[in-house]
Amino acid sequence: MTILNETVFTDSDKARGPGTVHSVGYEQSLAMLSDGSVHRSFDPFLDIDWDAPENRLDPQDRRWILHPAIDPLGATAWYQAQPEDRQIEIGRWRLANSVRVGAAFESVLIRGLMHYITKLPNNSPEYRYALHEMAEECNHMQMFQELVNRMGDDVPGMRPMFRRLAPWTALAGGYFHIILVIGILGGEEPIDHYQKSLLRSDVEMPPLVHRVMEIHVAEEARHISFAGEFLRERIPQLSKVSQKVCALAFPLAMRWLAGEIMTPPKEFARRFDIPDEVMREAFWRSEHSRTILASYFDDMRTLATELGLMTPTARLLWRRLGIDGRRSRYRSEPDRTPAMSA
């Protein structure tokens, strides 16, 4: 139970709880992030005019059609051969379900972080920032659910297995806090990358969907920054054995959670009579879909390298899992490869 949580403390510090001794730079980063949460935050029911005429959602809007360069199902010949009204219906359902999945993942994150902070000492800067983040994630859950409600599709969200595992995943994360944060990145990065790709592209979206994504991406930048700083603070303090475990856990968490979050449930294929071979092609057998999958983690490959976790064995695992690729030069660097800019 201790191998993934060990850090370098004196006996007195260890008695006070995890995360007591921090570098000055880490505490400054937490203070900056907390200040941002106070002064540059959003309330979904104040900052979105849900009932404005321009925010009305039309079920037959052509802007629900999946973009082939961003969505792997949208790139399949099967989807592109469907009548336009069917493409619209499929695209609307897929987007609604991905939003519902995002809300479900936020709930797992909140439960894991809440479990973790109960062990923190008084005056912990981590305690304050983590509560700011959880408050923002609660807002995101409300924002996502309101969007799903207005889209009108009764979507299930998470795939059944992950839904059953979610409470236990959050509970375990409270004990293995480094693995919890790696898992948080594994869930946040695919959603964040997908939404930023849509916002940066020439894809037209309903204004309400665009506004929801803008808010989520803006606040998620803080959450991802915190997770990265947390790992930069903790990983160097681990033993060599624990670092090797984390090096392998990193790509495993990325691939598992990307699959759970970005792959629709079987109900989706049954509802729209999507052939099994098309689902396999889209998630994640074709070259194009594998390129999309790997692109979710450009920043994470850079982070793993910076943390010393891109060992030869780990690099092989990244490659075998289909999530190896370029490393971003800076946070959120756009992917300019032809496959993603088409």
N, C-alpha and C positions, 0 to 999 in steps of 0.2 A: 504493500500500500504506500510505501514511502519513496520508492525509487524515482518516481516522476515528480515528486514534490520537494525533493531535497534542495536546500539552498545553503549558502554559507552564512551562518549566524554565530554570534557568541552564545553561550548558554543563557545569559540573561535575556538576550534578544529573542531567542527561540521560545522562551517561556512566555513572552508577551504576545506571540502569535506570528503568522506568516506575513511576509511583506513589510516588516517593521523597518528595516534598514534599507534606504533607497539612495541612489546617487542624486546629486543636486540636479543634474540635467533631467532626470526622470521626474522629479517632483516639480520642476519648472514646466515640463510638458503637461503634466496632469493639471497644474494650475491654469495653464493657457486653455486646455480643453474644457475645463470646468467653466472658465470665464466665457468661452464661446457658447456653451450650453445655456448660460444665463442671458447673454446679450444678443445672441443670434440663433434663436430657436423658433420653431413653428408650432402653431396649434392648428390641427386640421379643420376645426370648426370655426376658427377665426380667419385663417389665411386662405381658405378655399370657400368660394361662394357656390355651394353645391346646387343651389336652385336658380342660378343665373341662366338665362336663355341659352347662352353660348356653351354652357356646360351640360346641356341636355344630351343624353346618349341615345343615338339612333341605332337600334339593333341591326339595321340593314346598311349601315355606313361602310363604304368601301375601305375605309381606313383600318378596319379590323383585319384585312388580308395580311397574312404573314409575309414578311420580307425575306427573300431567299438568302441574302448575305448574312442575316442575323439569326434567323430561326432555322434550325436544321430540317424541320418538317416542311417548311415553306420552300426549301430547295429541292424537294423530291419531285420527280416527274408526275407521280400519282397526284400530289396535291395541286400542281399547276394544271393538271388535266381536268380538275373538278369544275363544275359550273360556278360562276361567280358567287351566287347566293350561298353555295355550299362552302366555298373558300371563306366567305365572310363568317358563316356560322362556326366553322372549325376554328378560325383565328380568334373570334370573340371568346369562345369557350376556353381555348388554350390560354389566352391572356388572363381571363378571370381565374382560372385554376392556378396559374403561376402566382397571381397576387394573393390568393388564399393560402398557397404554400408559404409565401413570404411571411404572412401573418403568423402561421403556425410555427415557423422557425424562430420568429422573434419571441414567441412564448417559451420555447426551449431555452433560448439565450437568457431570458429574464430569470427563469427558474434556476439555471446554473449559476448565474452571477449572484442572485440573492442568497443562495446556499453558501457561496464563497465569502461574501462580505460579512456574514455573521461571525466569521473567525478573525476578522481584522480588529486591531487595537483602536483605542481612542486616538483621535487626531490623525487618522490615516487619510492621506490625500486620495488613495485608491477608493476608499469607502465613498467619499463625496462624489468623485467622478462617476463611479459605477452606478450610483443612484441617479445621477443626471442622465446617464445613458439609458438606464431602464425606464425612466420616465418618458424619454423620447421614443423608445421602442413601444411603450404602451400607446403613445400617440400614433405611431406607425400602424399598429394593429387596428386601431379604430379607423384610421384613414383607409387602410386596405380593405377592411370589412365593409365600410360604407361604399367604397367603389364597387366591390363585388355585388353588394345588394342592389345598386343602381344599374349594374350591367344586366341583372336579371337572370343569369344562368346559375342553376343550383349545382355548383361544382363541389367535389369532395375535398379538394386540397391535397394533403399529403397522401402518399401511397400507404396502404394498410399496414405494412410491416413497420415503417418508420413511425406511424402514428402510435402503434403499440409500444415501440421502444422509447418514444420521446420522454416519458416521465423518468425512466430509468437512466437514460442518457444524461438528462439534466442533473439527476441525483449524483451520478458518478462524477460528473464534471465539477461538482462542488468539492470533491476530495482531490481529484487530479486536475488542479487548476491550470497547469500549463497545457495539458491536453485539451481542457475546456476551451482555452483561448485559441489554440490551433483549430479546433472544431468550429469556433465562431467564425474564424477567417474562411474556413472551408465552406460555410454556408453563406456568408455575406458576399464573398468575392464573385461567385457566379451571378447572383442577383444584381449586384452593383454593376458588373461588367455588361450584362445584358441591357440594363436600363440606360447606362451611359452610351452604349452603342446606338441605341434608338435615338437618344437625345442629340447625339453628334451627327447622325446621318440625315439624309434628306427624306426619311420616312415621315409621312404625315400621320399624326395620331389625333384622336379626339382631344380637344383642349383640356378636358377634365383629366384624362389619362396623363397627358403631358405635364400638368401641374402636380399631380400626385408623384410622378417620377422625379420631377425637379426637387421637390421637398425631400423626398427620401434620399436621393443622391447627395444633396447638400449636407444632411445630417449624418448620413452614413460615413462620410469622409472622416468625421471625428471618431466614430466608433472603430473604423478600420485603423486609424492612426493610433488609437489607444492600444488596440490589440498588438500592433507592431512594436510599440514602445514597451509594452509589458513583456514581450518575448525577448527584446533586446536587453532588458534589465535582468531577466531570470535565466535565460539559457546559459550565459557564461558562468553562472554560479553553480550549475549542475556538475555532477561527476561525469567522467568520460563515458561511463556505461549509460547514464541517463541521457546524455547528449546523443549517443548512438541510437537509443530507443526513440528519441524525439525525431531524429533524422529520418527514421522509417515511418513513424506515425504521421509525419507531415504530409507526404504524398498520399498515404492511405486515406487520411481524413479528407483531403481535397477531392480525391476521386469518388469516394463513397458519397459524400454530401452533394457533390455536383450531380451525381446520378439520381439521388433522392429528390433533389430540388428541381432540376431542370428536365427530368424525364416524367412525362404525364402518367397517371395511373392507368391500369388496364381498362377501366371504365371508359376512358377516352376513346380507345381503339374500338371497343364494342359499340359505343354510341354512334360512331361515324363510319363503321364498317371499314376500318383501315386494315389492310392486309398485314399479316405478321411480318412479311419481308420488308414492307415499307417502314414499319416501326423499327425493325432492326437496322435498316439503312439510315434512318434519321437519328437513332439513339443507340449506339454511336459507332456504327460499322463502316459507313462510307468515308472516303477521304475528306470530303467537305465537312461532314459533321465532326470528324475527329479534329479538324483544324479549328472549328468553333470551340469544341470542348477544351483543347489545349490553350486557346487564347484567353480563357477565363482566368488563367493563373500566371500571366506574365509577371505581375507584381510579386506574386508569392514565390516564384522561382528566384527572383532577385532577393527577396527577404531571406529565403532559406540559405542562399549563398552568403549573404552578409552575416548570418548567424552561425556559419560554419557547419550547417546541416546538409549541404549538398556534397556528401561524401561519395566516393565511387559506387558504393553499394546503393546508396539512396538515389544517385543519378540514374542508375540502372532501373530502379523501381519506378521512378518518374517516367522513364521511357517505356517500360513494360505496361504501365497503366494507361499509356496514351496521353499523358498530360505534360510531356516534355516539350521544350520549344525555346523561343527567344526569351530573354530577360529584359524587362523594361528598364530604360535608363533613368527614369524618374517616375514618381507615383502617378498612376493613371495615364501614362503615355499612350496615345492612340495607336491602335494597330493599323499600320498602313499597307499591310499585305493585300494583294489583289482579291484574295478570297473573302476578306472582310470588308472591302470597300466597294464591292460590286453594286 
